[in-house]
Amino acid sequence: MDVMPLLLLVAGSAAVAGAARRTPVPAPLLLVAAGLAVSFVPGIPDYTLDPDVVLPLLLPPLLYTAAVDSSYLDLRAQVRTVALLSVGYVLFAALVVGWAAYLIVPGLPLTAALVLGAVVAPPDAVAATAVARRVGLPARITTVLQGESLLNDATAITAYKVALAAAVGEGATWAGGVREFLVAAIGGVGVGLVLMAPLHWLRIRLKEALTQNTLSLLIPFAAYGIAEQVHASGVLAVVTVALYLGHRAWEVDFATRLQEEAVRRMAAFVLESSVFALIGLQLPVVLRGLGSYRVTDAVWYAVVVFLVIVVTRFAWVYPVTFLPRLLRRVREREDNPTWRGAMVTAWAGMRGVVSLAIAFSVPPVLHDGTPFPGRSMILFLTFTTVIGTLVVQGLTLPPLIRALRIPGRDPQADTLAEANAQAQASLAAERRLEELLADERNALPPPLADRLRGVLESRRNSVWERLGQTNPVTGESVDDTYRRLSREMIGAERAVFVRLRDSRLIDDEMLRILLRRLDLEEAAAYREAA
C-alpha cells in the first residue's frame, strides 16, 4: 500500500489551512481552491472519494467534535427551528431540486433526479461550523446552523436510500420511505441513548488520561458502526452520544479534559483540512465521467441547480422562521426573530464532502446490468453545487453579515457574565476552604493557607480587571499586561531549567516535570477565551 499520496494530502492540506489563518479568506475556501489547482498538475495521484472511507471513517469524528463543542441546552431551546431545517428543509430541497433536474436534464429519469436532490440537499456540518467560527455569528444563529448540520445528514442519507431503491427498481413507496426514515431516526437516537450512559460511566472511572482519551477517539466510530449494523442512523447515534458526553464533560478529571481537547482539536484540524482539499481534487474524476454530455450544457445545468438550491433555501427559511409566530404560544416562548437573521441562515447553506461521498456511492449499474441513468451527471452536478455554495456563499457570507450589521457576541457582556460567575464560585470556594481549615486534620502553616486564599482572590479579580481601563501607552488592559509579564517570567524560568539540564545538573526526566508545571501555569494565565 502506497502511503505517500495520503501523506502528501494531509501535509499539503494542513499547510494550506495554516496559511489561511493569516489571510481574510476562510480556510475551507482556500483548501478547495488549492485542491482544484493541484488537480490539474500532471502526476498527481487519483484521490477519488471512496464512500466506504468517508462515511464510516471521516464523518463520525467530525460530527463528534462538532457535537461535543455544541450546547445541548441551546439546541434544546431551538429544537423546533433545528427540526424544521434538518428534516423539513432537506426533504423539501430534495423534492424541488430533483424535480428541477428532471425538467432541465434531457434523459434523466425522475427517480435518478430525486437521487440527485437527496444528495445535494443537506448543508455540511464542517462547512457551517468553520464559517460560523470564523465570522463570529450571533449565538442563536450559530446554534441553529450547527444543530441543522449535525442532524440533516441522517435525513439526507435516508432520503437517498429511498430514492436509490426506486431508481434501481426495488419498488420503493412513500409509505416504505417514511417507515425507513422513522426506523433510522428512532433507531439512531435509541442506539445513542443506550450507549451514552455506559460510555460516560467508563470515562469517569478510567483514571489514566491516555486510556480515557483512547476511549474518546473510539467512541464516534463505535456509535456509528453499531447503529449502522442494526440499520439505524449512525449520524444520529454519534450526535446523541456526543451531546450527552459534552454536557457531562465537567465530571471527567482535568487531565483528561486538557489532553482530550488538544487531541480533538488536532484531529479535527487534520480531518477538516483534508476533507476540503479532497473536494477540490475530485475535478478530474468528475470531468472524466461526463461522457456524452457537452461541457456547455453541463455548465448550464449546474448553474440552474445552484440557483434552485439557493432559492429553495430562502423559500423554506423565511416561512418557517416567521409563520410560527402567528401562534401565541410560540410568541410567548421564543425571542422575536429578525429578517436579517433569517437572511444569514438562508445564505449559510454550504454543501460539503458528505454530499460528494453519497454521490460517489451511486452504483455504476442497475440490477439488470444496465448503466445507472445519469450517474455521471449526478456526480458533476453534486460537485459543482458543493463548489458553488462553498465559493459563492462562503466568500460572500462575511461581507453580508457586515452589511446587515448583525451584532456578534458582546465581549463586554461576556466578560461581565464571567466575572459574576467567577465571583459566586470564589465565594463558595472560600467558604469550603474555611470549613476545611477549621478541621485540625487539614492544618496548614499560615503562609500556605494565605496562599490558597490569594489564589482565589487573584482568580476573582483578574476577570473584573478585564473590564477596566486600558494602558494609555500600550493599549493593553491590566489583565493583558499581567498575562504578558507572567509569560515573560515563566520564559525566564524555563530558560534556567534548560540551562541546568544542559549542564547536567538535572536530568531530562526532571526537566520534563518542571516544564510540565510551567506549561500548566502558562495555560492558566493565557486561556484561549482571553
C-alpha positions as CSV (number, residue, x, y, z in Angstrom):
1,M,0.0,0.0,0.0
2,D,1.4,3.4,-1.1
3,V,1.0,5.8,1.8
4,M,2.8,8.7,0.1
5,P,-0.4,10.1,-1.6
6,L,-2.1,10.1,1.8
7,L,0.9,11.8,3.5
8,L,1.0,14.4,0.7
9,L,-2.7,15.1,1.1
10,V,-2.5,15.6,4.9
11,A,0.7,17.6,4.8
12,G,-0.4,19.8,1.9
13,S,-3.9,20.5,3.3
14,A,-2.5,21.3,6.8
15,A,0.0,23.7,5.3
16,V,-2.7,25.5,3.3
17,A,-5.1,25.6,6.3
18,G,-2.3,27.0,8.4
19,A,-1.6,29.7,5.8
20,A,-5.3,30.5,5.6
21,R,-5.2,31.7,9.2
22,R,-3.0,34.6,8.1
23,T,-5.5,35.7,5.3
24,P,-9.0,37.0,5.4
25,V,-10.2,34.0,3.3
26,P,-11.8,31.2,5.3
27,A,-9.7,28.1,5.3
28,P,-12.4,25.8,3.6
29,L,-12.4,28.1,0.5
30,L,-8.6,28.3,0.3
31,L,-8.4,24.5,0.6
32,V,-11.0,23.8,-2.1
33,A,-9.2,26.3,-4.4
34,A,-5.9,24.6,-3.7
35,G,-7.4,21.2,-4.4
36,L,-8.8,22.5,-7.7
37,A,-5.5,24.0,-8.7
38,V,-3.5,20.9,-7.8
39,S,-5.9,18.6,-9.6
40,F,-4.5,20.0,-12.9
41,V,-0.9,19.2,-12.0
42,P,0.4,16.3,-14.1
43,G,1.3,13.2,-12.0
44,I,-1.0,14.0,-9.1
45,P,-2.4,10.7,-7.7
46,D,-6.0,9.9,-8.1
47,Y,-7.9,11.0,-5.0
48,T,-11.3,9.6,-5.8
49,L,-13.6,9.8,-2.8
50,D,-14.5,6.4,-1.5
51,P,-17.8,6.5,0.3
52,D,-16.7,3.4,2.3
53,V,-14.0,5.5,3.7
54,V,-15.6,8.9,4.1
55,L,-18.9,7.9,5.7
56,P,-17.7,5.5,8.3
57,L,-14.1,6.8,8.9
58,L,-14.2,10.6,8.4
59,L,-17.8,11.6,9.1
60,P,-18.1,10.2,12.7
61,P,-15.1,12.0,14.2
62,L,-16.0,15.3,12.5
63,L,-19.7,15.0,13.7
64,Y,-18.5,14.0,17.2
65,T,-16.2,17.0,17.5
66,A,-18.8,19.4,16.3
67,A,-21.5,17.9,18.6
68,V,-19.2,17.8,21.7
69,D,-18.5,21.5,21.2
70,S,-22.2,22.3,20.8
71,S,-24.5,23.2,23.6
72,Y,-27.2,20.6,24.4
73,L,-29.2,23.3,26.3
74,D,-29.0,25.8,23.4
75,L,-30.0,23.1,20.9
76,R,-33.0,22.1,23.1
77,A,-34.1,25.7,23.2
78,Q,-34.0,25.9,19.4
79,V,-35.3,22.4,18.8
80,R,-38.3,23.4,16.6
81,T,-36.2,25.5,14.3
82,V,-33.5,22.9,14.1
83,A,-36.0,20.1,13.3
84,L,-37.7,22.1,10.6
85,L,-34.4,22.8,8.9
86,S,-32.7,19.4,9.4
87,V,-35.7,17.3,8.4
88,G,-38.3,19.5,6.7
89,Y,-35.9,21.6,4.6
90,V,-33.8,18.6,3.5
91,L,-36.9,16.7,2.2
92,F,-38.3,19.9,0.6
93,A,-35.0,20.6,-1.1
94,A,-34.6,17.0,-2.3
95,L,-38.0,17.1,-4.0
96,V,-37.6,20.6,-5.5
97,V,-34.1,20.1,-6.8
98,G,-34.9,16.6,-8.1
99,W,-37.9,17.9,-10.0
100,A,-35.9,20.8,-11.4
101,A,-33.1,18.5,-12.6
102,Y,-35.7,16.2,-14.1
103,L,-37.1,19.1,-16.1
104,I,-33.8,20.5,-17.4
105,V,-31.5,17.5,-18.0
106,P,-32.6,15.5,-21.0
107,G,-32.9,11.8,-20.5
108,L,-32.6,12.0,-16.7
109,P,-35.4,9.8,-15.1
110,L,-37.3,11.3,-12.2
111,T,-36.1,8.6,-9.8
112,A,-32.4,9.4,-10.7
113,A,-33.2,13.2,-10.4
114,L,-34.6,12.6,-6.9
115,V,-31.3,10.8,-6.0
116,L,-29.5,13.9,-7.0
117,G,-31.9,16.0,-4.9
118,A,-31.3,13.9,-1.8
119,V,-27.5,14.0,-2.4
120,V,-27.3,17.8,-2.6
121,A,-30.0,18.6,0.0
122,P,-28.0,18.7,3.3
123,P,-25.8,21.7,4.2
124,D,-22.5,20.5,5.5
125,A,-21.6,20.3,9.3
126,V,-17.9,21.0,8.8
127,A,-18.5,24.0,6.5
128,A,-21.2,25.5,8.7
129,T,-19.1,25.2,11.8
130,A,-16.0,26.5,10.2
131,V,-17.7,29.6,8.7
132,A,-19.7,30.3,11.9
133,R,-16.5,30.1,13.9
134,R,-14.6,32.4,11.5
135,V,-17.2,35.2,11.1
136,G,-18.4,35.3,14.7
137,L,-22.2,34.8,14.2
138,P,-24.6,35.5,17.0
139,A,-25.1,32.6,19.4
140,R,-28.7,31.8,18.2
141,I,-27.8,31.7,14.5
142,T,-24.7,29.6,15.2
143,T,-26.8,27.2,17.3
144,V,-29.4,26.8,14.6
145,L,-26.8,26.2,11.8
146,Q,-24.8,23.8,13.9
147,G,-27.9,21.9,15.0
148,E,-29.2,21.7,11.5
149,S,-25.9,20.5,10.0
150,L,-25.4,17.9,12.8
151,L,-28.8,16.2,12.1
152,N,-29.6,16.8,8.5
153,D,-27.1,14.1,7.2
154,A,-29.4,11.4,8.7
155,T,-32.4,12.8,6.8
156,A,-30.4,13.1,3.5
157,I,-28.9,9.6,3.7
158,T,-32.3,8.0,4.4
159,A,-33.9,10.0,1.6
160,Y,-31.1,8.9,-0.7
161,K,-31.6,5.3,0.1
162,V,-35.3,5.5,-0.6
163,A,-34.7,7.4,-3.9
164,L,-32.0,4.9,-4.9
165,A,-34.2,1.9,-4.2
166,A,-36.8,3.5,-6.6
167,A,-34.1,4.2,-9.2
168,V,-32.8,0.6,-9.3
169,G,-36.3,-0.8,-9.4
170,E,-36.7,-2.2,-5.9
171,G,-40.3,-0.9,-5.7
172,A,-39.8,1.8,-3.0
173,T,-43.0,3.5,-1.9
174,W,-43.8,6.7,0.1
175,A,-45.1,4.6,3.0
176,G,-41.9,2.5,2.9
177,G,-39.8,5.6,2.7
178,V,-41.5,7.1,5.8
179,R,-41.1,3.8,7.6
180,E,-37.4,3.6,6.8
181,F,-36.9,7.2,7.9
182,L,-38.6,6.6,11.2
183,V,-36.7,3.3,11.8
184,A,-33.4,5.0,11.0
185,A,-34.1,8.1,13.2
186,I,-35.6,6.4,16.2
187,G,-33.1,3.6,16.0
188,G,-30.1,6.0,15.7
189,V,-31.3,8.0,18.7
190,G,-32.0,4.8,20.6
191,V,-28.5,3.4,20.0
192,G,-27.1,6.7,21.2
193,L,-29.3,6.6,24.3
194,V,-28.2,3.1,25.1
195,L,-24.5,3.8,24.6
196,M,-24.2,7.2,26.2
197,A,-24.5,6.3,29.9
198,P,-22.2,3.3,29.9
199,L,-19.6,5.3,27.9
200,H,-19.8,8.1,30.4
201,W,-19.5,5.7,33.3
202,L,-16.3,4.3,31.7
203,R,-14.9,7.8,31.1
204,I,-15.3,8.9,34.8
205,R,-13.9,5.7,36.2
206,L,-10.8,5.3,34.0
207,K,-8.1,7.1,35.9
208,E,-5.4,7.2,33.3
209,A,-5.8,10.2,30.9
210,L,-4.2,8.3,28.0
211,T,-6.7,5.4,28.4
212,Q,-9.6,7.8,28.7
213,N,-8.6,9.7,25.5
214,T,-8.1,6.4,23.6
215,L,-11.7,5.6,24.5
216,S,-12.8,9.1,23.4
217,L,-11.1,8.5,20.0
218,L,-13.0,5.2,19.5
219,I,-16.4,6.4,20.7
220,P,-17.6,8.1,17.4
221,F,-16.6,5.0,15.3
222,A,-18.2,2.6,17.8
223,A,-21.5,4.6,17.9
224,Y,-21.7,4.9,14.1
225,G,-20.7,1.3,13.4
226,I,-23.2,-0.2,15.9
227,A,-26.1,1.9,14.7
228,E,-25.3,1.1,11.0
229,Q,-25.2,-2.6,11.9
230,V,-28.8,-2.5,13.1
231,H,-29.8,-0.4,10.1
232,A,-30.2,2.7,12.2
233,S,-28.8,6.2,11.6
234,G,-25.1,6.2,12.6
235,V,-25.2,10.0,12.3
236,L,-27.9,10.4,15.0
237,A,-26.2,7.8,17.2
238,V,-22.9,9.8,17.1
239,V,-24.6,13.1,17.7
240,T,-26.7,11.8,20.6
241,V,-23.7,10.3,22.4
242,A,-21.6,13.4,21.8
243,L,-24.2,15.9,23.1
244,Y,-24.5,13.8,26.3
245,L,-20.8,13.4,26.8
246,G,-20.2,17.1,26.1
247,H,-22.9,18.1,28.5
248,R,-21.4,15.9,31.3
249,A,-17.7,16.6,30.4
250,W,-17.2,18.5,33.7
251,E,-17.4,15.2,35.6
252,V,-14.2,14.0,33.9
253,D,-10.9,14.8,35.6
254,F,-9.0,17.9,34.5
255,A,-6.0,16.0,33.0
256,T,-8.3,14.1,30.6
257,R,-10.1,17.3,29.6
258,L,-6.9,19.1,28.8
259,Q,-5.5,16.3,26.8
260,E,-8.8,15.4,25.1
261,E,-9.3,19.0,23.9
262,A,-5.8,19.1,22.4
263,V,-6.2,15.7,20.7
264,R,-9.7,16.6,19.4
265,R,-8.6,19.9,18.0
266,M,-5.6,18.4,16.3
267,A,-7.7,15.6,14.8
268,A,-10.4,18.0,13.7
269,F,-7.9,20.3,12.1
270,V,-6.3,17.5,10.1
271,L,-9.6,15.9,9.0
272,E,-11.3,19.2,8.1
273,S,-8.3,20.3,6.1
274,S,-8.1,17.0,4.2
275,V,-11.8,16.9,3.6
276,F,-12.0,20.3,1.9
277,A,-8.8,19.6,-0.1
278,L,-10.4,16.3,-1.3
279,I,-13.4,18.2,-2.6
280,G,-11.3,20.2,-5.0
281,L,-9.3,17.2,-6.0
282,Q,-12.4,15.5,-7.4
283,L,-12.5,17.7,-10.5
284,P,-10.6,15.3,-12.9
285,V,-12.7,12.3,-11.7
286,V,-16.0,14.3,-12.3
287,L,-14.9,15.6,-15.7
288,R,-13.8,12.2,-17.0
289,G,-17.3,10.9,-16.3
290,L,-19.3,13.4,-18.3
291,G,-19.2,11.2,-21.3
292,S,-21.7,12.2,-23.9
293,Y,-22.8,15.4,-22.2
294,R,-21.4,18.6,-23.7
295,V,-19.5,20.8,-21.3
296,T,-21.6,23.9,-22.1
297,D,-24.8,22.0,-21.5
298,A,-23.4,20.6,-18.2
299,V,-22.4,24.1,-17.0
300,W,-25.9,25.4,-17.8
301,Y,-27.5,22.6,-15.8
302,A,-25.0,23.3,-12.9
303,V,-26.0,27.0,-12.8
304,V,-29.7,26.1,-12.7
305,V,-29.3,23.6,-10.0
306,F,-27.2,26.0,-7.9
307,L,-29.8,28.7,-8.3
308,V,-32.6,26.3,-7.4
309,I,-30.6,25.3,-4.2
310,V,-30.3,29.0,-3.2
311,V,-33.9,29.9,-3.9
312,T,-35.2,26.8,-2.3
313,R,-33.5,27.6,1.0
314,F,-34.9,31.1,1.0
315,A,-38.3,29.7,0.2
316,W,-38.1,27.4,3.2
317,V,-36.3,29.5,5.8
318,Y,-38.4,32.6,5.8
319,P,-41.8,30.9,6.2
320,V,-40.6,28.5,8.9
321,T,-39.0,31.5,10.7
322,F,-42.0,33.8,10.8
323,L,-45.2,31.8,10.2
324,P,-45.0,30.0,13.6
325,R,-45.0,33.5,15.2
326,L,-48.7,33.6,14.4
327,L,-49.2,31.1,17.3
328,R,-49.4,32.9,20.7
329,R,-47.6,30.1,22.4
330,V,-44.6,30.4,20.1
331,R,-44.5,34.2,20.6
332,E,-44.5,33.8,24.4
333,R,-41.8,31.2,24.5
334,E,-39.3,32.3,21.8
335,D,-37.5,35.5,21.1
336,N,-38.6,37.6,18.1
337,P,-36.6,36.7,15.0
338,T,-35.4,39.3,12.6
339,W,-35.3,39.3,8.8
340,R,-31.6,39.9,9.0
341,G,-31.0,36.7,11.0
342,A,-33.2,34.8,8.5
343,M,-31.2,36.2,5.7
344,V,-27.9,34.9,7.2
345,T,-29.5,31.5,7.9
346,A,-30.8,31.2,4.4
347,W,-27.5,32.2,2.8
348,A,-25.3,30.0,5.0
349,G,-26.3,26.8,3.2
350,M,-22.9,25.5,2.1
351,R,-22.7,21.9,0.9
352,G,-19.7,19.7,1.6
353,V,-18.0,16.3,1.5
354,V,-20.9,14.3,2.7
355,S,-22.8,15.2,-0.5
356,L,-19.9,14.1,-2.6
357,A,-19.4,10.9,-0.7
358,I,-23.1,10.0,-1.1
359,A,-22.9,10.8,-4.9
360,F,-19.9,8.5,-5.4
361,S,-21.9,5.7,-3.7
362,V,-24.4,5.7,-6.5
363,P,-23.9,2.3,-8.2
364,P,-22.5,2.3,-11.7
365,V,-25.1,-0.2,-12.9
366,L,-28.6,-1.3,-12.1
367,H,-29.6,-4.9,-11.1
368,D,-30.0,-5.9,-14.7
369,G,-26.5,-4.8,-15.6
370,T,-27.5,-1.6,-17.5
371,P,-25.7,1.6,-16.6
372,F,-27.3,3.7,-13.9
373,P,-29.1,6.5,-15.8
374,G,-27.4,9.9,-15.4
375,R,-24.8,8.8,-12.8
376,S,-22.1,11.0,-14.4
377,M,-24.4,14.0,-14.4
378,I,-25.3,13.4,-10.8
379,L,-21.6,13.4,-9.9
380,F,-21.0,16.5,-11.9
381,L,-23.9,18.5,-10.6
382,T,-23.1,17.4,-7.0
383,F,-19.5,18.6,-7.4
384,T,-20.5,22.0,-9.0
385,T,-23.1,22.5,-6.3
386,V,-20.6,21.9,-3.5
387,I,-18.0,24.1,-5.1
388,G,-20.6,26.8,-6.0
389,T,-22.0,27.0,-2.5
390,L,-18.6,27.0,-0.8
391,V,-17.2,29.6,-3.1
392,V,-20.1,31.9,-3.7
393,Q,-21.9,31.7,-0.3
394,G,-18.7,31.1,1.7
395,L,-17.0,34.2,0.2
396,T,-20.0,36.5,0.4
397,L,-21.2,35.5,3.9
398,P,-18.8,37.6,5.9
399,P,-19.4,40.8,3.9
400,L,-23.2,40.1,4.0
401,I,-23.0,39.9,7.8
402,R,-21.1,43.2,8.0
403,A,-23.6,44.8,5.5
404,L,-26.6,43.7,7.6
405,R,-24.8,44.9,10.7
406,I,-25.6,41.8,12.6
407,P,-24.0,42.0,16.0
408,G,-21.9,39.2,17.2
409,R,-21.3,38.2,20.8
410,D,-20.7,41.2,23.1
411,P,-17.3,40.8,24.7
412,Q,-18.1,43.2,27.5
413,A,-21.3,41.3,28.4
414,D,-19.5,38.0,28.2
415,T,-16.7,39.3,30.5
416,L,-19.3,40.6,32.9
417,A,-21.1,37.3,33.0
418,E,-17.8,35.5,33.5
419,A,-16.9,37.9,36.3
420,N,-20.2,37.3,38.1
421,A,-19.9,33.6,37.7
422,Q,-16.3,33.6,39.0
423,A,-17.3,35.8,42.0
424,Q,-20.0,33.3,43.0
425,A,-17.7,30.3,42.6
426,S,-14.9,32.0,44.5
427,L,-17.2,32.8,47.5
428,A,-18.3,29.1,47.6
429,A,-14.6,28.0,47.4
430,E,-13.7,30.4,50.2
431,R,-16.4,29.1,52.4
432,R,-15.3,25.5,51.7
433,L,-11.7,26.4,52.4
434,E,-12.5,27.9,55.8
435,E,-14.5,24.8,56.7
436,L,-11.6,22.6,55.8
437,L,-9.0,24.7,57.6
438,A,-11.2,24.6,60.8
439,D,-10.6,20.9,60.9
440,E,-7.3,20.1,62.7
441,R,-6.6,17.3,60.2
442,N,-6.3,19.9,57.5
443,A,-3.9,22.2,59.4
444,L,-1.6,24.3,57.3
445,P,1.1,26.8,58.1
446,P,-0.3,30.3,57.8
447,P,1.7,31.2,54.7
448,L,0.3,28.2,52.8
449,A,-3.3,28.9,53.9
450,D,-2.9,32.5,52.8
451,R,-1.6,31.4,49.5
452,L,-4.7,29.4,48.9
453,R,-6.8,32.4,49.8
454,G,-4.7,34.5,47.5
455,V,-5.2,32.2,44.6
456,L,-9.0,32.6,44.9
457,E,-8.8,36.4,45.2
458,S,-6.5,36.6,42.2
459,R,-8.8,34.4,40.1
460,R,-11.8,36.5,41.0
461,N,-10.1,39.9,40.5
462,S,-8.5,39.0,37.2
463,V,-11.8,38.8,35.4
464,W,-13.1,42.1,36.8
465,E,-9.8,43.8,35.8
466,R,-10.6,42.9,32.2
467,L,-13.5,45.4,32.4
468,G,-11.2,48.2,33.5
469,Q,-9.4,50.9,31.5
470,T,-6.6,50.1,29.1
471,N,-3.0,51.2,29.5
472,P,-2.6,54.6,27.7
473,V,0.9,53.7,26.4
474,T,0.4,50.1,25.2
475,G,-3.4,49.9,24.8
476,E,-3.4,46.8,26.9
477,S,-5.8,46.1,29.7
478,V,-4.4,45.4,33.2
479,D,-5.3,41.8,32.7
480,D,-3.4,41.6,29.3
481,T,-0.3,43.2,30.9
482,Y,-0.4,40.8,33.8
483,R,-0.6,37.9,31.3
484,R,2.3,39.2,29.3
485,L,4.5,39.7,32.3
486,S,3.6,36.3,33.6
487,R,4.6,34.8,30.3
488,E,8.0,36.6,30.4
489,M,8.6,35.3,34.0
490,I,7.7,31.8,33.0
491,G,10.0,32.1,30.0
492,A,12.9,33.1,32.2
493,E,12.3,30.1,34.5
494,R,12.1,27.8,31.5
495,A,15.4,29.0,30.2
496,V,17.1,28.3,33.6
497,F,15.7,24.8,33.7
498,V,17.0,24.1,30.2
499,R,20.4,25.5,31.1
500,L,20.6,23.3,34.2
501,R,19.7,20.3,32.1
502,D,22.4,21.2,29.5
503,S,24.9,21.5,32.4
504,R,23.9,18.0,33.6
505,L,22.7,19.4,37.0
506,I,19.3,17.9,36.4
507,D,18.3,15.1,34.0
508,D,15.8,15.1,31.2
509,E,13.1,13.4,33.3
510,M,13.3,16.2,35.9
511,L,13.3,18.8,33.1
512,R,10.0,17.4,31.7
513,I,8.4,17.5,35.2
514,L,9.4,21.1,35.7
515,L,8.4,22.2,32.2
516,R,5.0,20.5,32.6
517,R,4.4,22.5,35.7
518,L,5.3,25.7,33.9
519,D,3.1,24.8,30.9
520,L,0.1,24.4,33.2
521,E,0.8,27.7,34.8
522,E,1.1,29.4,31.4
523,A,-2.1,27.7,30.2
524,A,-3.9,29.1,33.2
525,A,-2.5,32.6,32.6
526,Y,-3.3,32.5,28.8
527,R,-6.6,30.9,28.5
528,E,-7.9,30.7,24.9
529,A,-11.0,32.6,25.9
530,A,-8.9,35.6,26.8
